[in-house]
Amino acid sequence: MLIDFKEHRKKQTTLNAEIGELIGAIKKQKKDRFDFWYQAVGEKIGKIAVPTFKKHGVLYVSVVNPVSRFELTRMKQEILEKVNINLSENKKIKDIIFK
């Protein structure tokens, strides 16, 4: 039995491309889901603090380092106000947990 390595490599490349497209679509969907966050905090903070999920009105945000987490915690009330400006009553964020 001979293995056609060119055909195998072609299939692998196609599979890698499809996986890459799927991951890109998931990232875009997640970014769109938390679009209100990026509108409120801007590009600079959006790069270091990424929302991971929202549960019972609490937004959980992953922060790149402890110093940034400390600074964002100090700004929490201001960020909460900005985040909630464009959200409907039933989607308002009650708290933000930076982790």
ABEGO torsion letter per residue (X at the ends): XBBBAAAAAAAAAAAAAAAAAAAAAAAAAAAAAAAAAAAAAEAAAAAABBBABBBGGBBBBBBABAAAAAAAAAAAAAAAAAAAAABBAAABBABBBBX
